[in-house]
Amino acid sequence: MTDATLSGNARSSLVRFDIGHSEYEALIEPDNAFWSLVHKSSAAELRSDPELLGKLEQSRSVFSDEIEHLRFGLTPSAVYFNPTERCNLNCTYCYLPEQMRRHGDQMSKEQLVEALSELLEFFHRTMPEDAKPQLIFHGSEPMLNRANVFAAIEQFENDFIFGIQTNGTLLDSEAIEFITSRGISLGLSLDGPSPEITDLTRHTFSGHGIHARVLNAMDKLRGYQNYSVITTVTTENLDHLTEMVELFHSFEVPTCMLNQVRCTLPGARAVRPDDIAFSTAYLQALERTSVLYKESGRKIVVANFANIILAVVAPTARRLMCDISPCGGGRCFFAVTAKGDLFPCSEFIGLPDFNGGNLFKGGLDACFDTEAFRSVTERRIEEISECALCPVRHFCGAPCPAEAHQLNGHMQSKGAFCEFYKEQVRYVMRLIADGKENDFLWDGWDEGLPTVFEMVKE
């Protein structure tokens, strides 16, 4: 095939992207997230190489269909369920209003059973017969309604894949035995390697620290592989991320997350870290996880970063749906409050304009066609002027729509951490260039995945 036989679109579709590597840069087709790493000396030539472009032309429809399905072909299969509006903590950056956390509603056992029955009937109609929906008890703090939550899990244990996201302060031995004996996925939260750092952002309403209680729960969970710990990254703990992963590794935590604070409410925006400083500290922590793995033979996977790797190397294998446009809110999952109100995602619960109806008032099927939900599910990165020409837009997705809306007054804008996401993608591609990406991924992540495109040029 000669260059003259290629379409103009094929010749111009590949964009050069500097990944900060001494030898390699990337060629990316932004519309469908195809990419290739090439030697810098040959990048210009390869950008119009007939053989490369010819093979790309043959596979373009596969890439396009894959990204199209990922963005628009999925239906809800999970729900974030708040069995109570109350919380025993007053974290400075929380996206839920303080009044709700202090004095909010709480579901009775009867309401929980009714709600889960409604959800199960919905998923039976919308999911394949052999698939189980996921239900994550979320917060505020679900363990404040522990007896009813555990009773609901026992009643519906064959119907849902259950998870619990908790601040960890109320997990005694009995609760941990209940959770681990059933293989329930569990997420805890800890923001510092020491009480002094943790207490800056996570404490009770009376100002008391909770660091030791979370460590106690982590100690009891040693050996349990179905749990993770989230660190919300703020200006208060930014300089301690490497210490955080060291602490998690010492407690044999299998998976952690170093999540940027979501700047939905003013308290979170007050502790928003700078993108460049965040990138530097974050990459240093990631490098430390690799060293710890080599020293001990035991991985600690930083799940939110692993998801960015998967967004690059195998988009349909990604496990989180925040880093794609439209995001997963209202599309792959939705949120239910303790009043039964329906929101596209938990991040929107403190924003009444995004209430799409009520589970107890027949609103479940109708909520997906409300303006509250469609404003999220129809948010397209191509329509965001700052992102439309970005070569890595499908590895990022301009998250988070709730954050973007609150920062800018509308969703057709990028979120708070644009440069941070670009640095993550550059780092991922450097790892791939050096053959190190598997150090940061779950073992067996690629089992059963087909190879769509393979080409090696000497």
Secondary structure, 3 states (H helix, E strand, C coil): CCHHHCCHHHHHCCEEECCCCCCEEEEEECCCCEEEEEEHHHHHHHCCCHHHHHHHHHHHHHHHHHHHHHHHCCCCCEEEECCECCCCECCCCCCCCHHHHHHCCECCHHHHHHHHHHHHHHHHHHCCCCCCCEEEECCCCHHHHHHHHHHHHHHCCCCCEEEEECCCCCCCHHHHHHHHHCCCEEEEECCCCCHHHHCCCCEECCCCECHHHHHHHHHHCCCCCCEEEEEEECCCCHHHHHHHHHHHHHCCCCEEEEEECCCCCHHHHCCCCCHHHHHHHHHHHHHHHHHHHHHHCCCCEEHHHHHHHHHHHCHHHCCCCCCCCCCCECCCEEEECCCCEEECCHHHCCCHHHCCCEHHHCCHHHHCCCHHHHHHHCCCHHHCCCCCCCCCHHHHCCCCHHHHHHHHCCCCCCCCCHHHHHHHHHHHHHHHHCCCHHHHCCCCCCCCCCCCCCCCCC
